[in-house]
Amino acid sequence: MCELKKISLIDEFTQSGKTRFEKTEYPYDEFLSPDGFSYRILSKSDIELKFSNVKSGQILLEGRFDLSLGIPCDRCLKEVEVPISLKFQKELLDEEHRDKVDDEDEFYGLQGTDLDIKAMIDQEILINLPSKVLCREDCKGICPVCGSDRNVKQCDCDTFVPDPRMAGIMDIFMANKEV
């Protein structure tokens, strides 16, 4: 598998009014999140980037990338296709101007005057991941006792979970039943 290339932006940082367009493929078949989860990429478009020199040492980056990830349902663990449409606009600063900015976010995958496209796109995907994924709104999930999918069949497992604050009183009732 080929790696996603880095782009040198030396000309865009130094030439007033310079504009550059880049279109590149995202060559990966899965997205690996920083917390260790891996999601299959089911479909993807090319990454479209536009770099515009705003003033010396400052570039406006505009980008677009669409993909669909296979993410497990939070209740039943079935894979759900989650479309993500990335449209972003960022200001990039060269090393000289970065000293004046406290926000690390402004560096946005820049290493000197080279832009790490993979780091930038991975950050955008991570920001746009949904916090909760459900296969359907009324998903019943899996049984905590037998592990069967409650959407497919209803099991007869006892899923009563006693309130732990009542454990002392429950011990008294259980003791009286044994007598």
MOSULHU-V234074 format. One record per backbone hydrogen bond with DSSP energy under -0.5 kcal/mol. NH is the residue of the N-H (numbers start at 0). CO is the residue of the C=O. E is the energy in kcal/mol with one decimal. If there is no record, write none. Layout:
[[NH	CO	E] [NH	CO	E]]
//
This chain:
[[6	114	-2.2] [8	112	-3.1] [12	8	-2.2] [13	9	-1.5] [14	10	-2.6] [15	13	-0.7] [17	14	-1.7] [19	50	-2.6] [21	48	-2.7] [23	46	-2.2] [26	24	-0.9] [30	38	-3.1] [31	29	-0.5] [32	30	-0.7] [32	36	-2.9] [35	32	-2.1] [38	30	-2.6] [39	69	-0.7] [40	28	-2.7] [41	39	-0.7] [41	67	-2.7] [42	67	-1.1] [44	65	-2.5] [46	23	-3.5] [47	45	-0.5] [47	63	-2.6] [48	21	-3.1] [48	46	-0.5] [49	61	-2.6] [50	19	-3.1] [51	49	-0.5] [51	59	-2.2] [52	17	-3.0] [53	51	-0.6] [53	57	-2.2] [54	57	-1.2] [56	12	-2.5] [57	54	-2.5] [58	91	-2.7] [59	51	-3.2] [60	58	-0.6] [60	89	-3.6] [61	49	-2.4] [61	59	-0.5] [62	87	-2.7] [63	47	-2.0] [64	85	-2.2] [66	83	-2.5] [67	42	-2.5] [68	81	-2.5] [69	39	-2.7] [70	68	-0.8] [70	79	-2.5] [72	77	-2.5] [73	132	-3.4] [76	72	-1.3] [79	70	-2.7] [81	68	-3.1] [81	79	-0.6] [82	80	-0.6] [83	66	-3.6] [85	64	-3.3] [85	83	-0.6] [86	84	-0.6] [87	62	-1.9] [89	60	-2.8] [91	58	-3.3] [91	89	-0.6] [92	105	-0.6] [93	56	-2.2] [96	93	-0.6] [97	93	-1.7] [98	94	-0.9] [99	96	-1.1] [100	97	-1.6] [103	101	-0.5] [105	102	-1.3] [106	103	-1.7] [107	103	-0.6] [109	106	-1.9] [110	113	-3.2] [112	110	-0.6] [113	110	-1.9] [114	6	-3.1] [115	108	-2.8] [115	113	-0.6] [116	4	-0.8] [116	114	-1.1] [119	115	-2.0] [120	116	-3.0] [121	117	-2.9] [122	118	-1.9] [123	119	-2.0] [124	120	-2.7] [125	121	-2.4] [126	122	-2.2] [127	123	-1.6] [128	124	-0.6] [128	125	-0.8] [138	135	-1.6] [141	74	-1.1] [142	147	-2.4] [146	142	-1.3] [149	140	-2.4] [149	147	-0.7] [151	148	-1.1] [152	148	-2.0] [154	152	-0.5] [158	156	-0.8] [161	159	-0.6] [165	162	-2.1] [166	163	-1.2] [169	165	-2.6] [170	166	-1.9] [171	167	-1.1] [172	168	-2.0] [173	169	-2.6] [174	170	-2.1] [175	171	-1.9] [176	172	-1.4] [177	173	-1.2] [178	174	-0.6]]
//
